[in-house]
Structures are given as C-alpha cells and as structure tokens.
Amino acid sequence: MSTAAPLNTSLLQRSGTTLALCFCTAVIEGLDLQSMGIAAPALGPQFHLSKEALGHVLLASPLGLFLGAFIGGRVADFRGRKSALLLAIITFAVFQLATAWAPGYSSLIAIRFVCGLGLGGALPNLIALTSEAAGGRNDILNVVITAAGMPTGGALASLIAFFAGAHGDWRVVFYVGGIAPLLLAPVIAIVLPESGLFQQAKSAAAQAREKLGVFHALFAESRARATVLLWIAFFFTNAVTYLLLNWMPKLMVDKGFPKTDAFLIQVLFNVGGAAGAIGLGWLMQRWRSRAVLFGCYVGLAASLLAIASQEGNLAIAGSAAACVGAFVLGATYILYGLSPSYYPDQTRGTGTGAAVACGRAGSAAGPFLASLLFGAGASATGVIQALLPVTGIAAIAALLLLFLKAPSARRPDCP
C-alpha cells in the first residue's frame, strides 16, 4: 500500500502535465484554424479575390488538414505521440507566420496548404495523448476538455478581430498564431511526457509492424464497421462545423449584422462551443449514453433553424450561435473521445488519424459547399438550412456507431 500512492500521484502529475500542455496547444490550433475566416473579409479585397477565389484559399488549409491528420497519426504510431506533435506544431507555426507575408494568390494557397498539414498532424496526437493519459482514465472527458481549447482559441482570434475593429490589420492574427506555438514548442519538448500506454505497446508494435499495416489497423479484427461509421460521422459533422467556423462572420454580415456584431456572434459561437462541449463530454463520460449524442444532433438542428430565422436581433442570434457551437462541437468532441477506444494501443494513432482525416475532408467539403451555394445565388439563410440534411446523416452514423462494442477492450477503471 505504501508504494501504490506515490505511483498514483506520479501518474496523476504526468496526466495533469499532459492535459495542460495539450490544452494550450489546442488553444493555439483553434486560433490558427479560424484565422483565415477572421481575416477573409479584409484579405479578399487586398488580394483582389473573387468569392470563388477566396473559397479556393479557404479550401487550401482544410485539404492540408486532411492529409496532415492521416500522416500525423501514422507518424505517431512509429515515432511516438510527442515527436509527431512537435513536428506538427513547428510546421504550422512557420507557415502561419508566412501567411502574413504571402506575396500573392498562388503563394497564399500553397502556404495555407502546408500550414494545414501541420494543423492536421497535431490533432490526432492531442487525442491520442489525452485519451491515454492516466492509463486511459476519463478518456472521453480528457479528450473533450483538450479539444475545447480549439473553440477557446477561435474565440481569441475573434476577439483580436473585434478589438482591431473593421479597419484593423488582418495580419495580426497570423503573427499571434505563429509566434505562440514557437514559444510553446520548446516547453513541450522538455516537459511533455510521452504516452505511457504507447511506450508499453511500442515493443509489441515493433515486432508486429509487418502485420500492423494501415489496412490491418483500420479494418481487421472486426474493426471495419466501426471504422466506416466513424469516417461518415466525422466527415458530415465536421462539414457542418467548419462551414460555420469559416463562414459565420460572412453569413451574419449577409443577414444584416455589422462586421463587429458578426465577430461578436463568432465569439459566442466559440465560447458556447467550449463550455457546452465540456458539459456534454462530462455527461458522455459518466453515462456513455446514446441519448447524449442524439441530443447533440437534435439540439444542433433546432439551433440552426433558430439562427437561420434571425435577420438583425443580436441577442437572439448570439444565443442561437452559442447553442449551435455547444451542440456541434459537443458532438464533434465526443466523437474524438470515442474514436481511440475502437483501436488497440499500438495502432491508435493510425486509427484515430484516419478518422480525423475523414473529418478534415469534411472540413474542406463544408466551406466548399458554402462557396458553391453562394455561387449559385443562395442566401445566408439558404446556406444555413442546407446544413440540416448534413446533420441528419452525421446523426445516423454516430448513433449506429454506439450500437457497436468497441473492439479494443475498455480498461477496468473506465465506466
């Protein structure tokens, strides 16, 4: 008994350090993810971009996110979660700064694509590190708390734009988003512990690496149905999330709100998302009930209808945006928390990375859908209403997923 307490204390300390550093990384990632949406109203005129061209620029980063998520997850299984996370952080830091100095349209697309590779590579490692912290205890809640750093960072990006005003320098958000991760990277390199579960599985994975290829990791041992349902749920949920993250300010401006009010609505979307997601994640960790996830999607549909009906009432639009953020990010982060349980320790990075990559494909499809709808003459209300069937598909896949037993056995201390 005398030796158990120090071991538990050490484990809790390592877990706390992991969660704190991963949360800070997620805050910075959230700021960087929304930086283009925040800068778009000023960046478009400066580079003389049409709506279609601006849509291509906004699409470049999500395409990088798609590839980066898969690559980052695979690197994590071979080189470790910490090393893969550091590589991702440095990549998106450098190219976030480069965005502020882009000389033209073509270079801007290339820079945002490579920045997306780094941003995409970070998330699967944040999920793996936090789900494996403290030996897998509170796996869903840990992931949700960490992921809630992203809307927190998004809110910071919106606040930067809000205080800068309508005529502020659009480059400021990229300076902040590039310098902050460069300051955090050496702290992570020195302080962040590697996942204990990954270290335990590392030798076994090395011996079985030939058998643990990508196909085996994703589809063998009854994982095929879970993998496909995860991919569908991630794709369509993220399509909704990132359409709103990238186009919310423009949608609100088109609905008659001034730019400053549109940025404030974006802040409320993010703050509501962070707070609501943590609350929903706590409920899911406690009960692991289908009703929690079902409630997320029903609430999302109702909130979308509410915000689509507003034409100038800031209080109602802001409240509806906060609810949309809570439900869509709650659903997204619960999926993040669930996904690691469907894969064994030695291939968790690959499985989670592939699921996140499908989500990133959805994050590219969402903004692209908005650009197509706007190009076809749709109103802001029409774009928001188009998200309802997308929400329905995501809900069906997510609920079917919860009828499956996770192939990787739960640890005894997990409810």
N, C-alpha and C positions, 0 to 999 in steps of 0.2 A: 504493500500500500504506500510505503514511503517513496517508492520510485515512480509510481503512476502519476502523482500530482505534478512533479516537475516536467514529466513528459507531456502531460496535457497542457500545462502552462506554456511550454515551448511551442507546442503545436498551435495554440491559440494566438501566440505572439506572431508566429510566422503567417498565420492566416490573416491576422489584422494588418500586417505589413503588406501582404499581397493585395488585400481588398483596397487599402488606402491608395497604393500606387496605381492599381488598375483603374480605380475610380477617377483619379487625376488624369490618367491617360485618356479615359473615355470622355472626360470633360473637354479636353483639347481636341479629341477627334470630333466630338459633336460641334464644336466651334468651327472646325475646318470643313466639316460636311455641309454646313449651312452657309459658309462664307460666300459661295457663288450665288446662292439665292438672294442673299442680302445685297451683294454687290451688283447683281444683274441690272436693276433699274438705271444705275449710273454707268456701268461698264458697257452696256449695249450702245448707247449714244456715243461714247468716247471712241469705240472701235467701229462705229457706223454699221452696226449689225442689224439685220432684219430680224423679225420674230423667229423665222426659220433658222437663221444662222445662230441666233442666241440659243435656240433649242439644241443645236449641234454642240455648242460649247458646254451647255449644261449636261449634255449626254456623255461627254468625254470622260468625266470623272466616274460616273456610275459604271461605265464599261471597264475602266481600270479596277473599280471595286470588285467587279465580278471575277476577273482573273486573279486579282490580288488575294481574295478570300480563299480560293482554292490553293493557290501557291503557298500562302502563309500557313494554311492548315497542314499541308504536306510537309513543308519545311519543319514545322513544329514536331511532327512525329519522328523525324530523322535527326534533327539538331537540338531540339528542346524548345519549350514554350518561350523561355526568356530570350534566347538568341533570336528567334524569329520575331518576337515583339520588338526588340531593339532595332533590328534591320528595318522593320516596317515604320517605326517612329522616325528614324533618321531620314528615310525616303520621303515621307510626306512632309516633314519639316522643311527640307531643302526645296521641294517643288512648290510648297505653299508660298515661300518667300519669292520663288521665281515667278509666280503668277503676278505679283505686283510689278514686275519688271518686264513682262511679256511685250515684245515689240509689235506684234500683230496677231491677226485672227488665227493663222495656221499654227504659229508657235503657241498660242494660248490653248488650242485644242491639244497639242502634244504635251504641254506642261500639265494640264489638268488630267490627262490620261495617266501619266506616270505618278502624279500625286494620288490618283485613285488607287493605283497598285499598292502604295504604301498604306493608305487608309483601309483598303480591303484586307490587307495582310494582318493588320492589328487586331481586328475584331475576333476572329476565331481563337486567337491566342489569349485574349482577355477572357473569353468564355471558358476556354479550357483551364486556364489558371485559376479562375474564381470558382468554377464548378468543382475543381479538385482540391481547393483549399480546405484545410482542416479535415483531410481524409474523406471529403465528399459530403460532410455535414451541411445541411441547409443549402444544397446545391442550387435549387431554383432561386431562392431568395438572394443568395450571394450574387448570382449572375444578374438578377433583376436590379439589385442595388447598384452594381457596377455599370450596367447598361444605362441606368437612369442618369449617369454622368453625361451621356450624349445629349439629351434634351437640355440638361443644365448648361452645357457648353453652347448649345444652339441659342438658349436664352441670352447668354453673354454676348454672342455675336449680334443678336437683335438689339441688345442694349447699346452696344457700340454704335450701331447704325442709328438708333433712336437719339442718343445724345449728340452724335455728329450732325444730326439734322438732315434735311433734304439735300443740302449742298455740301455735305461732308466729303472727305476724301475716301473713295471706295477702297483704297489700298491699305488703310489702317487695319482692317480685319485680317488681311493676309500677313501683315507684319506681326501682329499678335499671335496669329495661328502658326507662324513659322518659328518665331523666337521661343515661345513657351515650350514646345517639345524638345528643342535643342537644349534647353536648361534642364528639362526633366530626364533626358536620356542618360546622363552620367549618374544620376541618383538611382535610376533603375538598374544600371549596370553594376553598381556597388551594393545596393541594399536589397533588391528584389530577390527572394529565394525561388529556386526552380521548383516546379511541382513535385511533391513527394511521390504521388501516385505515378507520375511519368517516370521518375527515377527508378521506382520499383519494377515498372514494366519494361524499362529500357533494354535490359539484357535479354529478356524473353523475346522482345521485338527484334533485336539484332539477330537472334538465332532463327527466327521465323520470317525474316524480312522477305524472302523469296515468295513465301506463301501469303504475305500480307500486302499484296499489290492493291492498287486502287479498287479494282473490281471486287476483289475479295473483301476489302474493308467495308465497301458500301452495300454489297448485295448477298454475300454468303451468310450462312448460318441464320436463315430466316429474317435477315435484315432488309430484304428487298421492298416489302410493303411499307415498312416504316420509312425507309429512305425516300421512296416516291411520294408518300404523303407529306413528309417533311418538306420536300422540294416544292410541292404545289402550295402548301400553306405559306412557306416563306416567300415564294415568288409573288403571290397575289396580295399578301399582307404588306409586303414591302413596296409593291406598286402603289398602294394607297398612301403609305407613309411618306414615300419620297416625292410623290406628286405634290403632296401638301407641304413638305419641307422646302421644296424648290420653288413652288409657285404660289404659296399662301400670300405673300405680300402683293403680288400682281393680281391674284384673284380678288383680294379685298379692295385694291385700288379700282379695279374694274367694277366692283359693286358699289362704288361711290365714296369710299373712305379716303381721306387724305393719306399721304405716304407715312407720316408719323403715326397715325392711328393704325395703319396696316402693320407697321413694325411692332406696335404695342400688342396687336392681336397675335402676331407671331410669337412674342414673348409669352403671352398667356397660353398659347398652344404648347410651348415647350415646358413651362412651369407646371401646367396641368398634367402634361405627359409624365414628367419626372415624379411628381407626387402621386399621381394616380397609379402609375406603373408599380411603384414600390408597394402601395397598398394592395393592389391586385396580386402582385408576386407573393406577398405575405400570406394572402388567402390561399393561393395555389400551393405554397409550401406546406401550409397547415393541413389542408384537406385533400389536395390533389384531385379536385372535383371537376368533372366536365362542365358543371354549371358555371364555374368561374370563367372558363374560356368562352363558353357560349354567351355569357353575359357581356363579355368584352365586345363581341361582334354585334350583338343586338344593340348595345349602347352606342357603338360606332355608327351603325346605320341610322339610328334615331338622331344622333348629334349631327351627322352630315345633312340630314333633312332640315334640321333647325338652322344650321349656318347657311344653307342654300337659300333659305327663305328671307334672310336679312338683307336690307337694302340701305342701311345707314344708321342703325341703332347700335352704337359701340358697345354698350353694356351687354346686350343680348348676344351680339356676335362674339364678343370676347369670352363670355361664359360658354357659349357653344364651342368655340375653338379650344378652350381648356378641356371640355369634355371629350371632344374629338381626340385631342392629344392623349388624354388619360386612357381611353379605350384602345386606340390604335397602337400606342406604344406599349400598353399593358399586354395586349395580345402578342405583339412582336417579341417582347422581352420574356414572356412566359414560354414562347417557342424556343428562344435562345436557351432558357433554363432547362427545358425538357430535352433538347436535342442531344446533349452529351450522354444521357442515360441509355440511348439506343446503340451505343458503340463501346467496345472494350477499351481499356486504358491505353493500350499500345497503338490503337488506330483512331483514338478520339479526335485528334487534330484533323485527320483526313475526313472523317465523317462530318464533324461539325463544320469544317471549312467548306465542304461540298454543299452542305445545306445553306450556309451563309452565302456562298457563291450564287446559289439559285435565288436567294433573297436579293442579292446585289443585281442579278439580272432583272428582277422585278423593280429594283430601284432605278434602273435605266429605263425600263418599259413605262413606268409611271409618268415621269416628266415627258417622255417621247409621246405618250398618249395625249397629254395636255397640249403639246405643240401641234399634234395632228388635229385635235378638236378645235383649237383656236384657229388653225389654218383653214379649217372647213367652215369657219364662221360661228362656232359655238360661243355662247355667252359664259360668263363665270359660273352662273347657276347651272348651266348645262354640263359644264366640266365636273362640278361637284356631284351632280346627280349621276353622272356616268360611273362614279365610284361605287354605287350601290350593288350592281351585279358582281363587280370585282370582290367586294366584301363578302358576298354570299358564297362565292367559290372558295375563298380562303376559309370561311367558317366551316364548310362541309369537310374539307380536307383535315383541318385541325381537330374537329370532333371525331372523325374516323380514326385519326392517329391515336387518340386517347382510349380507343377500344382495344388497341394492341398492347400486349405486355412488352415492356422494354426488354430486348434481347440480352443486354448486359445487366446482370443481376444487381439489384439495389443493395447497398451496404446495410448492415443490420441496424445502424443508428439513424438511417433515413426513414421517415414515416412513409 
